[in-house]
Structure formats: C-alpha cells, structure tokens
C-alpha cells in the first residue's frame, strides 16, 4: 500500500490502541518508507490527528492498568466443570494483590523526589525475604505470579 488514499484510518487507530503498534510497525504495516510516513504525518492532518488521538488513548489505558496494579483488583474468571455429565460454567472472583514492581515504578516516576533509592532497596529486600522463607517451589512460583 503506497497511496495515502488507500489507508484505513480506523485500522490505524485499532493497531495503535489495541495492538500497541509503534511508528516503525505502522510503517511496515503500511508498506511505506519512513520518509513517506513522516511526510504524511506532517502534511495530512487527519493522519496526524489519528496517530495523536490513538496514542493518547493507548497511554491512558496503560496508566489505568498501572494504577490497578498498584492498588490491587478483582478479576472474574469462568471455569467449565462437569456436573452430572453436563458442562457447567462457574464464575470465580479472584483478587490480584498490588504489584511491588508497579508501585516502585509509579513512585519512582511520579514522586521521585520523595521516593529514594533506599526505599526501593527495602521493597526488594522484603520480596527476597518472602521468597527465601517459602517452603516449596510452588509457593515461590505463586508469589512471582501474583507480583506480575
């Protein structure tokens, strides 16, 4: 695809907002050169606006995810079980606790003046102690899984 008239701006929005495409991936998807991409971005206001709005939405989604990971959240999972020979869907609510990594990242970026390297080391040390005190590999894996 090398003609501007052939591009689908809704598809571009989707690729950025949902798939997280960056400029290089968009250039490859569109089958154009970097020069053409940046020329379109400079000359075509609808193209430029689509890129900008889509990236703003993606960043907002990422921020919301980070906030959730710093506070903890509930997820709803559906399991299929067999009861009396019938497949039954069962709803299960599971709590995902706050992630130390997300908290450190958020504090280091949002309150870096108030969040020292020493604070980061305390959190790392606490995590290391928790893993060291675990009784089995399964407990360690569960701790790591919960913190992701």
Backbone bond lengths (Angstrom), bond angles and torsions (degrees), N, CA, C in turn:
res aa  C-N    CA-C-N  psi(-1)  N-CA   C-N-CA  omega(-1)  CA-C   N-CA-C  phi
1 X - - - 1.449 - - 1.528 107.05 -
2 X 1.283 117.61 113.84 1.460 118.75 -178.04 1.518 112.90 -123.68
3 X 1.329 117.93 -4.86 1.458 120.07 179.48 1.524 109.95 -101.51
4 X 1.316 115.60 136.58 1.463 120.01 179.89 1.518 111.02 -59.44
5 X 1.297 117.31 -37.36 1.467 120.94 -177.06 1.532 112.17 -63.65
6 X 1.332 117.67 -17.39 1.465 121.43 -179.22 1.526 113.90 -87.05
7 X 1.329 118.29 -10.65 1.466 117.69 -173.84 1.529 111.65 -81.03
8 X 1.316 114.31 151.16 1.456 123.04 -179.83 1.530 107.57 -109.20
9 X 1.316 117.75 105.39 1.462 121.60 -176.21 1.532 112.25 -64.89
10 X 1.324 117.19 -31.90 1.468 119.89 176.76 1.524 110.67 -64.81
11 X 1.311 116.60 -38.95 1.465 121.15 177.50 1.534 109.91 -66.28
12 X 1.324 117.03 -39.69 1.462 121.39 177.12 1.533 109.33 -60.72
13 X 1.343 116.55 -45.66 1.472 120.74 177.27 1.518 110.93 -57.12
14 X 1.323 116.48 -47.41 1.463 121.53 179.82 1.530 110.71 -59.28
15 X 1.310 116.26 -46.57 1.469 119.77 -177.62 1.529 111.63 -61.16
16 X 1.313 117.04 -36.00 1.463 120.26 178.93 1.529 111.23 -77.62
17 X 1.339 116.52 -53.30 1.461 121.24 -173.21 1.523 113.72 -69.56
18 X 1.318 117.19 -40.21 1.463 120.69 -174.11 1.526 112.03 -98.55
19 X 1.314 116.19 -44.16 1.463 120.03 -176.63 1.531 112.77 -90.80
20 X 1.337 117.06 -13.52 1.458 120.77 177.62 1.523 114.46 73.33
21 X 1.326 116.83 27.10 1.469 120.36 -179.43 1.531 111.18 -60.58
22 X 1.336 115.08 140.39 1.458 120.47 171.85 1.529 108.51 -99.30
23 X 1.334 117.15 -179.92 1.472 120.31 -177.01 1.529 112.54 -58.54
24 X 1.325 117.21 -43.31 1.466 119.67 -179.24 1.531 111.86 -62.38
25 X 1.320 116.97 -39.53 1.461 120.21 178.01 1.526 110.95 -67.36
26 X 1.328 116.65 -38.29 1.469 119.88 177.39 1.526 110.67 -65.07
27 X 1.319 116.84 -41.26 1.467 121.38 178.22 1.526 109.76 -59.28
28 X 1.322 115.74 -44.83 1.470 119.80 179.01 1.529 110.69 -65.04
29 X 1.336 116.97 -45.06 1.459 120.84 179.35 1.531 111.04 -59.09
30 X 1.338 116.08 -44.12 1.462 120.72 -178.26 1.527 112.96 -74.86
31 X 1.314 116.51 -17.63 1.461 120.46 179.91 1.521 111.96 68.94
32 X 1.322 115.61 39.14 1.466 120.24 -179.31 1.525 109.30 -124.56
33 X 1.324 116.04 169.82 1.465 120.89 177.32 1.525 109.48 -83.22
34 X 1.329 115.32 164.01 1.465 119.62 175.85 1.523 110.65 -60.91
35 X 1.323 115.34 -39.78 1.458 119.37 -179.46 1.529 110.50 -59.98
36 X 1.326 116.89 -43.57 1.468 120.86 179.33 1.525 110.39 -63.96
37 X 1.325 116.45 -44.43 1.463 121.08 179.66 1.528 110.28 -56.60
38 X 1.315 116.66 -51.04 1.464 119.98 -177.09 1.530 112.22 -71.42
39 X 1.312 117.11 -28.06 1.470 120.19 174.55 1.528 109.16 -67.05
40 X 1.349 116.79 -46.49 1.466 120.92 177.24 1.524 110.22 -59.40
41 X 1.322 115.32 -43.26 1.461 120.42 -179.22 1.535 110.27 -61.15
42 X 1.297 116.93 -36.96 1.453 122.50 179.97 1.529 112.74 -77.20
43 X 1.324 116.31 -39.78 1.466 120.66 -172.18 1.525 115.22 -96.12
44 X 1.312 118.16 -27.89 1.475 122.31 -174.36 1.533 109.53 -104.41
45 X 1.320 116.72 103.89 1.464 120.65 -175.73 1.529 112.42 -63.79
46 X 1.336 117.93 -35.81 1.468 119.26 179.59 1.530 110.79 -67.25
47 X 1.312 117.81 -36.41 1.468 122.37 176.97 1.526 109.53 -66.77
48 X 1.325 116.22 -48.97 1.465 121.66 -179.80 1.532 110.37 -59.99
49 X 1.341 116.94 -44.94 1.463 121.01 -179.65 1.528 111.63 -64.22
50 X 1.316 116.55 -39.64 1.468 120.77 178.03 1.522 110.32 -61.62
51 X 1.328 116.66 -46.66 1.469 120.74 179.11 1.525 110.29 -60.03
52 X 1.326 115.96 -47.82 1.460 120.93 -176.23 1.532 111.67 -64.51
53 X 1.321 117.35 -50.41 1.470 121.15 -178.59 1.527 111.64 -62.44
54 X 1.312 116.00 -40.47 1.463 119.98 -178.81 1.521 111.15 -66.69
55 X 1.314 116.85 -40.47 1.474 120.24 178.60 1.518 111.11 -68.08
56 X 1.328 117.75 -36.49 1.466 121.20 176.31 1.532 109.64 -62.29
57 X 1.329 116.83 -43.63 1.474 120.50 178.59 1.519 111.21 -64.23
58 X 1.330 117.24 -40.97 1.467 120.88 179.21 1.525 110.26 -62.84
59 X 1.323 117.49 -45.43 1.461 121.19 179.83 1.532 110.22 -62.72
60 X 1.314 117.73 -39.71 1.470 121.00 178.09 1.529 110.55 -62.38
61 X 1.326 116.52 -41.87 1.467 120.09 178.02 1.525 110.85 -63.19
62 X 1.313 116.53 -41.59 1.465 120.83 -179.90 1.528 110.07 -65.55
63 X 1.335 117.06 -42.94 1.473 120.32 177.55 1.517 110.83 -60.21
64 X 1.337 116.84 -43.92 1.469 120.09 178.96 1.523 110.93 -61.09
65 X 1.315 116.91 -40.54 1.469 120.61 178.52 1.526 110.82 -64.21
66 X 1.326 116.20 -41.67 1.466 119.97 179.02 1.521 110.75 -63.38
67 X 1.319 116.99 -43.78 1.463 120.37 178.81 1.530 109.95 -60.05
68 X 1.333 117.04 -45.38 1.476 120.24 178.16 1.528 110.93 -58.39
69 X 1.326 116.57 -42.71 1.467 120.13 -178.11 1.521 112.21 -70.00
70 X 1.337 118.34 -23.92 1.465 119.94 177.32 1.522 111.90 -81.82
71 X 1.326 117.28 -19.92 1.469 120.93 -176.76 1.519 113.56 -106.16
72 X 1.315 116.58 -21.60 1.457 120.18 -172.18 1.520 108.98 88.75
73 X 1.329 116.43 155.79 1.462 119.87 -177.30 1.523 110.19 -162.14
74 X 1.313 115.41 165.45 1.455 122.01 177.06 1.528 109.87 -101.30
75 X 1.312 115.67 144.77 1.461 120.58 173.11 1.519 107.87 -123.80
76 X 1.302 115.18 151.52 1.453 120.79 175.67 1.516 107.63 -106.88
77 X 1.314 115.44 126.53 1.460 121.11 178.87 1.526 108.13 -119.84
78 X 1.293 114.87 148.19 1.461 120.56 177.49 1.518 108.46 -115.31
79 X 1.329 115.30 129.04 1.469 120.96 176.87 1.520 107.71 -116.11
80 X 1.304 114.55 144.81 1.463 118.97 173.90 1.527 107.73 -101.79
81 X 1.327 114.95 124.37 1.460 120.21 176.92 1.527 108.29 -125.56
82 X 1.307 114.60 160.23 1.463 119.56 179.68 1.521 108.42 -103.54
83 X 1.339 115.44 122.09 1.460 122.45 178.14 1.516 107.39 -125.17
84 X 1.320 116.61 118.81 1.470 121.81 -178.87 1.527 111.86 52.04
85 X 1.325 115.61 41.79 1.462 120.59 177.37 1.523 114.74 78.31
86 X 1.315 117.26 0.07 1.469 121.73 179.65 1.536 109.47 -107.17
87 X 1.319 115.69 141.77 1.463 119.99 174.63 1.521 107.84 -82.86
88 X 1.341 114.99 123.73 1.460 121.75 -178.29 1.524 108.33 -122.13
89 X 1.329 115.71 133.86 1.468 120.07 175.58 1.524 108.30 -88.65
90 X 1.333 115.42 129.50 1.453 121.56 -178.93 1.525 108.49 -117.37
91 X 1.310 115.86 130.52 1.466 121.64 179.67 1.522 108.88 -86.47
92 X 1.314 115.64 133.62 1.459 121.43 179.17 1.529 108.58 -131.58
93 X 1.328 116.40 129.61 1.465 121.33 176.92 1.526 107.80 -101.84
94 X 1.337 114.70 130.38 1.460 119.86 -177.68 1.523 108.21 -129.07
95 X 1.336 115.16 138.10 1.459 120.83 178.87 1.519 109.21 -92.27
96 X 1.328 115.64 129.54 1.458 121.66 173.99 1.526 105.78 -102.54
97 X 1.339 118.00 113.84 1.464 119.66 -176.95 1.527 111.76 -71.54
98 X 1.333 116.26 164.62 1.464 119.46 178.09 1.528 111.26 -57.88
99 X 1.316 115.53 147.54 1.457 122.16 178.99 1.524 109.89 -96.33
100 X 1.350 116.37 123.73 1.463 120.31 177.35 1.524 110.74 -57.38
101 X 1.309 116.18 -40.74 1.466 120.51 -179.24 1.521 111.31 -62.19
102 X 1.324 116.99 -44.25 1.469 120.67 178.97 1.522 110.90 -64.71
103 X 1.322 116.90 -39.58 1.463 120.92 179.31 1.528 110.02 -63.84
104 X 1.335 116.76 -46.90 1.466 120.94 179.23 1.525 110.10 -59.99
105 X 1.325 116.56 -46.47 1.464 120.60 -179.63 1.525 110.87 -59.65
106 X 1.330 115.68 -47.32 1.463 119.75 -177.99 1.525 110.86 -63.47
107 X 1.317 117.06 -46.57 1.463 119.48 -179.21 1.523 112.16 -66.38
108 X 1.319 116.13 -40.48 1.468 120.06 -179.97 1.520 111.12 -63.35
109 X 1.325 117.60 -30.85 1.462 120.92 -178.36 1.523 113.74 -95.48
110 X 1.318 117.36 -31.92 1.464 119.98 -175.80 1.529 113.23 -96.02
111 X 1.326 116.40 -26.98 1.466 119.80 -177.98 1.518 109.89 -138.06
112 X 1.311 116.30 47.15 1.463 120.88 -172.79 1.529 112.80 -60.07
113 X 1.325 117.87 -30.45 1.469 119.89 179.36 1.524 111.67 -68.09
114 X 1.339 116.51 -30.52 1.461 121.35 -177.16 1.530 113.09 -98.77
115 X 1.308 116.75 -4.09 1.465 120.51 -176.06 1.519 107.73 -120.25
116 X 1.316 115.97 102.39 1.456 121.20 -172.50 1.527 112.13 -86.77
117 X 1.313 114.47 167.88 1.472 121.41 175.64 1.534 108.97 -60.66
118 X 1.328 117.84 -34.74 1.461 121.89 179.29 1.527 110.69 -61.58
119 X 1.332 117.48 -42.05 1.463 121.56 177.46 1.525 110.40 -59.35
120 X 1.326 116.21 -41.69 1.461 120.73 179.45 1.518 110.56 -63.11
121 X 1.337 117.04 -40.70 1.471 121.10 -179.63 1.531 111.09 -66.04
122 X 1.331 117.33 -36.42 1.473 120.96 178.35 1.524 109.85 -62.33
123 X 1.322 116.83 -44.62 1.465 120.64 179.35 1.525 110.07 -63.45
124 X 1.338 118.17 -43.91 1.467 121.60 178.98 1.523 110.84 -61.58
125 X 1.358 116.47 -42.77 1.463 121.60 -179.10 1.529 110.40 -63.33
126 X 1.334 116.89 -42.38 1.470 122.03 178.55 1.520 110.02 -59.84
127 X 1.320 116.21 -44.99 1.461 121.06 -179.85 1.527 110.48 -63.52
128 X 1.350 116.62 -42.62 1.463 121.06 179.68 1.530 110.32 -62.40
129 X 1.352 117.31 -42.11 1.463 121.80 178.77 1.524 110.93 -62.76
130 X 1.338 116.95 -42.91 1.466 120.27 178.86 1.521 110.62 -60.20
131 X 1.320 117.08 -43.39 1.464 120.51 -179.44 1.521 110.15 -68.21
132 X 1.349 117.48 -40.06 1.467 120.95 179.63 1.523 111.98 -63.52
133 X 1.333 117.19 -32.65 1.465 121.70 -178.13 1.533 112.99 -83.47
134 X 1.309 117.54 -5.88 1.460 120.69 -179.57 1.521 109.64 -65.79
135 X 1.325 115.06 144.94 1.463 120.30 -176.26 1.529 113.65 -87.68
136 X 1.300 117.36 -23.81 1.462 119.48 -176.06 1.521 111.17 -143.78
137 X 1.333 114.47 165.21 1.464 119.78 176.19 1.523 110.67 -61.65
138 X 1.346 116.17 -35.18 1.466 119.87 -179.96 1.528 111.02 -62.46
139 X 1.342 116.69 -40.53 1.460 119.95 178.36 1.525 110.67 -63.94
140 X 1.331 117.11 -40.92 1.467 121.30 179.19 1.517 109.86 -63.97
141 X 1.332 116.34 -45.87 1.469 119.57 179.50 1.520 111.25 -61.41
142 X 1.339 116.33 -39.80 1.456 119.96 179.33 1.528 110.93 -64.09
143 X 1.345 117.17 -42.07 1.463 120.81 178.04 1.529 110.50 -61.53
144 X 1.313 116.30 -45.66 1.461 120.57 -179.89 1.518 110.70 -63.84
145 X 1.329 116.75 -41.42 1.462 121.64 -179.76 1.526 110.16 -63.48
146 X 1.319 117.76 -41.04 1.450 121.78 -179.16 1.516 112.15 -67.51
147 X 1.333 116.98 -28.93 1.463 120.24 -178.46 1.504 113.51 -88.64
148 X 1.317 119.53 -1.62 1.464 121.29 179.97 1.495 110.83 -82.76
